[in-house]
Amino acid sequence: MGLAIYVIGAVGSAFAPNFAVLAGFRFLWGLGTAGPRSLSLAIARDLHSGDWIARILALVQAVFMVMPAFAPLLGEGESLAPEHQRPLTLGRTRAATAAMFDLGSFAVFLGSGELIFDATYDRSSQFAYLFGAMSLAMGLVVWRGSALRTSGSGSDS
């Protein structure tokens, strides 16, 4: 049932005609996301009682809390070979931080662009065209920037 609610929320969000409907489907999506956690609690309560349920629930909670800490370690197995890795430097850290903020602002733009075009500019019917034009412009800027970067000194210090 949780998976069905999740899918309904996700599909409904994708096709929401306005913000109110989107908010409702996002709420459903969140409820569906809670399904696995709720199911693990229900299974533990159905199968155990007393001290055993406390132990099982503590174990389930530990898995939900600790697994995100191990995700980078699991990803480490898919890392580049040492000879292809670049050393950690202040310059690269600054560049990565800037890229993080760029990506974050772009994600905000993606998530709110249609709402801005609709509520602020009353151009929801033109959103696809305007978004496409802006995406092409941003792509050209990034492409041109990468061409300038490769023709520069290339210093990463």
C-alpha atoms as a printed R data frame, in Angstrom:
    type eleno elety resid chain resno      x       y       z
1   ATOM     1    CA   MET     A     1  0.000   0.000   0.000
2   ATOM     2    CA   GLY     A     2  2.868   2.368   0.831
3   ATOM     3    CA   LEU     A     3  4.425   1.764  -2.579
4   ATOM     4    CA   ALA     A     4  1.087   2.439  -4.289
5   ATOM     5    CA   ILE     A     5  0.678   5.704  -2.366
6   ATOM     6    CA   TYR     A     6  4.274   6.617  -3.253
7   ATOM     7    CA   VAL     A     7  3.660   6.004  -6.974
8   ATOM     8    CA   ILE     A     8  0.361   7.925  -6.955
9   ATOM     9    CA   GLY     A     9  2.081  10.843  -5.205
10  ATOM    10    CA   ALA     A    10  5.023  10.832  -7.602
11  ATOM    11    CA   VAL     A    11  2.931  10.585 -10.767
12  ATOM    12    CA   GLY     A    12  0.416  13.111  -9.453
13  ATOM    13    CA   SER     A    13  3.235  15.533  -8.655
14  ATOM    14    CA   ALA     A    14  4.631  15.158 -12.152
15  ATOM    15    CA   PHE     A    15  1.306  16.079 -13.725
16  ATOM    16    CA   ALA     A    16 -0.014  18.586 -11.175
17  ATOM    17    CA   PRO     A    17 -1.717  21.495 -12.946
18  ATOM    18    CA   ASN     A    18 -1.098  23.996 -10.127
19  ATOM    19    CA   PHE     A    19  0.745  24.482  -6.864
20  ATOM    20    CA   ALA     A    20 -2.138  23.412  -4.579
21  ATOM    21    CA   VAL     A    21 -2.490  20.084  -6.374
22  ATOM    22    CA   LEU     A    22  1.296  19.674  -6.383
23  ATOM    23    CA   ALA     A    23  1.431  20.243  -2.617
24  ATOM    24    CA   GLY     A    24 -1.284  17.636  -2.085
25  ATOM    25    CA   PHE     A    25  0.470  15.040  -4.205
26  ATOM    26    CA   ARG     A    26  3.816  15.828  -2.557
27  ATOM    27    CA   PHE     A    27  2.150  15.152   0.801
28  ATOM    28    CA   LEU     A    28  0.917  11.802  -0.541
29  ATOM    29    CA   TRP     A    29  4.390  11.094  -1.879
30  ATOM    30    CA   GLY     A    30  5.833  11.681   1.586
31  ATOM    31    CA   LEU     A    31  3.262   9.361   3.143
32  ATOM    32    CA   GLY     A    32  4.214   6.666   0.657
33  ATOM    33    CA   THR     A    33  7.876   7.164   1.479
34  ATOM    34    CA   ALA     A    34  7.085   6.413   5.114
35  ATOM    35    CA   GLY     A    35  5.713   3.001   4.097
36  ATOM    36    CA   PRO     A    36  8.896   0.925   4.528
37  ATOM    37    CA   ARG     A    37  9.561   2.384   7.972
38  ATOM    38    CA   SER     A    38  5.979   1.787   9.085
39  ATOM    39    CA   LEU     A    39  6.046  -1.722   7.651
40  ATOM    40    CA   SER     A    40  9.202  -2.614   9.570
41  ATOM    41    CA   LEU     A    41  7.553  -1.469  12.809
42  ATOM    42    CA   ALA     A    42  4.361  -3.408  12.053
43  ATOM    43    CA   ILE     A    43  6.288  -6.600  11.268
44  ATOM    44    CA   ALA     A    44  8.300  -6.276  14.480
45  ATOM    45    CA   ARG     A    45  5.126  -5.765  16.523
46  ATOM    46    CA   ASP     A    46  3.408  -8.713  14.831
47  ATOM    47    CA   LEU     A    47  6.285 -11.114  15.445
48  ATOM    48    CA   HIS     A    48  7.688 -10.017  18.810
49  ATOM    49    CA   SER     A    49  6.723  -8.599  22.182
50  ATOM    50    CA   GLY     A    50  8.338  -7.444  25.402
51  ATOM    51    CA   ASP     A    51 12.115  -7.104  25.459
52  ATOM    52    CA   TRP     A    52 12.432  -8.670  22.024
53  ATOM    53    CA   ILE     A    53 10.377  -5.976  20.339
54  ATOM    54    CA   ALA     A    54 12.530  -3.307  21.976
55  ATOM    55    CA   ARG     A    55 15.668  -5.022  20.671
56  ATOM    56    CA   ILE     A    56 14.258  -5.481  17.179
57  ATOM    57    CA   LEU     A    57 13.010  -1.887  16.982
58  ATOM    58    CA   ALA     A    58 16.365  -0.609  18.230
59  ATOM    59    CA   LEU     A    59 18.103  -2.646  15.531
60  ATOM    60    CA   VAL     A    60 15.753  -1.338  12.838
61  ATOM    61    CA   GLN     A    61 16.317   2.234  14.054
62  ATOM    62    CA   ALA     A    62 20.075   1.683  14.058
63  ATOM    63    CA   VAL     A    63 19.982   0.504  10.444
64  ATOM    64    CA   PHE     A    64 17.927   3.522   9.361
65  ATOM    65    CA   MET     A    65 20.286   5.871  11.212
66  ATOM    66    CA   VAL     A    66 23.650   4.260  10.435
67  ATOM    67    CA   MET     A    67 23.288   3.199   6.791
68  ATOM    68    CA   PRO     A    68 23.602   6.756   5.407
69  ATOM    69    CA   ALA     A    69 26.976   6.949   7.144
70  ATOM    70    CA   PHE     A    70 28.150   3.862   5.255
71  ATOM    71    CA   ALA     A    71 26.881   4.921   1.833
72  ATOM    72    CA   PRO     A    72 30.109   6.781   0.973
73  ATOM    73    CA   LEU     A    73 32.138   3.750   2.034
74  ATOM    74    CA   LEU     A    74 30.070   1.532  -0.245
75  ATOM    75    CA   GLY     A    75 30.599   4.020  -3.049
76  ATOM    76    CA   GLU     A    76 34.335   3.891  -2.389
77  ATOM    77    CA   GLY     A    77 34.368   0.443  -4.013
78  ATOM    78    CA   GLU     A    78 33.444   2.145  -7.275
79  ATOM    79    CA   SER     A    79 36.072   4.884  -7.021
80  ATOM    80    CA   LEU     A    80 38.733   5.631  -9.561
81  ATOM    81    CA   ALA     A    81 41.929   3.682  -9.480
82  ATOM    82    CA   PRO     A    82 44.556   5.498  -7.351
83  ATOM    83    CA   GLU     A    83 46.615   6.467 -10.399
84  ATOM    84    CA   HIS     A    84 43.597   8.352 -11.843
85  ATOM    85    CA   GLN     A    85 42.668  10.176  -8.626
86  ATOM    86    CA   ARG     A    86 43.577  13.836  -8.114
87  ATOM    87    CA   PRO     A    87 45.047  15.055  -4.826
88  ATOM    88    CA   LEU     A    88 42.938  17.089  -2.427
89  ATOM    89    CA   THR     A    89 43.969  20.748  -2.624
90  ATOM    90    CA   LEU     A    90 42.515  24.022  -1.410
91  ATOM    91    CA   GLY     A    91 41.893  25.150  -4.996
92  ATOM    92    CA   ARG     A    92 39.946  22.005  -5.847
93  ATOM    93    CA   THR     A    93 37.989  22.288  -2.612
94  ATOM    94    CA   ARG     A    94 37.023  25.883  -3.480
95  ATOM    95    CA   ALA     A    95 36.013  24.827  -6.986
96  ATOM    96    CA   ALA     A    96 33.942  21.918  -5.661
97  ATOM    97    CA   THR     A    97 32.233  24.206  -3.142
98  ATOM    98    CA   ALA     A    98 31.388  26.677  -5.911
99  ATOM    99    CA   ALA     A    99 30.063  23.819  -8.053
100 ATOM   100    CA   MET     A   100 27.928  22.631  -5.126
101 ATOM   101    CA   PHE     A   101 26.314  26.060  -4.789
102 ATOM   102    CA   ASP     A   102 25.852  26.282  -8.556
103 ATOM   103    CA   LEU     A   103 24.130  22.899  -8.642
104 ATOM   104    CA   GLY     A   104 22.015  23.785  -5.606
105 ATOM   105    CA   SER     A   105 20.825  27.036  -7.145
106 ATOM   106    CA   PHE     A   106 20.086  25.222 -10.397
107 ATOM   107    CA   ALA     A   107 18.020  22.630  -8.500
108 ATOM   108    CA   VAL     A   108 16.039  25.469  -6.897
109 ATOM   109    CA   PHE     A   109 15.537  27.004 -10.337
110 ATOM   110    CA   LEU     A   110 14.297  23.672 -11.726
111 ATOM   111    CA   GLY     A   111 11.908  23.195  -8.835
112 ATOM   112    CA   SER     A   112 10.447  26.683  -8.849
113 ATOM   113    CA   GLY     A   113 10.822  27.893 -12.437
114 ATOM   114    CA   GLU     A   114  7.352  26.897 -13.572
115 ATOM   115    CA   LEU     A   115  5.762  28.440 -10.488
116 ATOM   116    CA   ILE     A   116  7.621  31.700 -11.099
117 ATOM   117    CA   PHE     A   117  6.594  31.822 -14.747
118 ATOM   118    CA   ASP     A   118  2.986  31.156 -13.743
119 ATOM   119    CA   ALA     A   119  2.516  33.232 -10.585
120 ATOM   120    CA   THR     A   120  4.879  36.116 -11.323
121 ATOM   121    CA   TYR     A   121  4.730  36.504 -15.086
122 ATOM   122    CA   ASP     A   122  1.417  34.768 -15.915
123 ATOM   123    CA   ARG     A   123  3.188  32.812 -18.662
124 ATOM   124    CA   SER     A   124  2.437  29.213 -17.672
125 ATOM   125    CA   SER     A   125  1.267  28.385 -21.198
126 ATOM   126    CA   GLN     A   126  4.674  29.457 -22.546
127 ATOM   127    CA   PHE     A   127  6.750  27.773 -19.855
128 ATOM   128    CA   ALA     A   128  8.029  24.898 -22.018
129 ATOM   129    CA   TYR     A   129  9.287  27.282 -24.715
130 ATOM   130    CA   LEU     A   130 10.809  29.782 -22.292
131 ATOM   131    CA   PHE     A   131 12.423  27.048 -20.194
132 ATOM   132    CA   GLY     A   132 13.821  25.431 -23.336
133 ATOM   133    CA   ALA     A   133 15.258  28.745 -24.527
134 ATOM   134    CA   MET     A   134 16.823  29.419 -21.117
135 ATOM   135    CA   SER     A   135 18.252  25.897 -21.015
136 ATOM   136    CA   LEU     A   136 19.841  26.358 -24.429
137 ATOM   137    CA   ALA     A   137 21.302  29.694 -23.355
138 ATOM   138    CA   MET     A   138 22.703  28.184 -20.141
139 ATOM   139    CA   GLY     A   139 24.104  25.245 -22.102
140 ATOM   140    CA   LEU     A   140 25.883  27.593 -24.496
141 ATOM   141    CA   VAL     A   141 27.343  29.596 -21.609
142 ATOM   142    CA   VAL     A   142 28.605  26.449 -19.880
143 ATOM   143    CA   TRP     A   143 29.990  25.073 -23.139
144 ATOM   144    CA   ARG     A   144 31.750  28.357 -23.905
145 ATOM   145    CA   GLY     A   145 33.061  28.531 -20.357
146 ATOM   146    CA   SER     A   146 34.490  25.029 -20.654
147 ATOM   147    CA   ALA     A   147 36.202  25.985 -23.909
148 ATOM   148    CA   LEU     A   148 37.767  29.019 -22.208
149 ATOM   149    CA   ARG     A   149 38.833  26.883 -19.242
150 ATOM   150    CA   THR     A   150 40.594  24.294 -21.408
151 ATOM   151    CA   SER     A   151 42.448  27.011 -23.334
152 ATOM   152    CA   GLY     A   152 43.622  28.678 -20.088
153 ATOM   153    CA   SER     A   153 46.487  27.713 -17.821
154 ATOM   154    CA   GLY     A   154 44.597  24.826 -16.198
155 ATOM   155    CA   SER     A   155 46.124  25.410 -12.764
156 ATOM   156    CA   ASP     A   156 44.364  23.477  -9.974
157 ATOM   157    CA   SER     A   157 46.428  24.604  -7.016
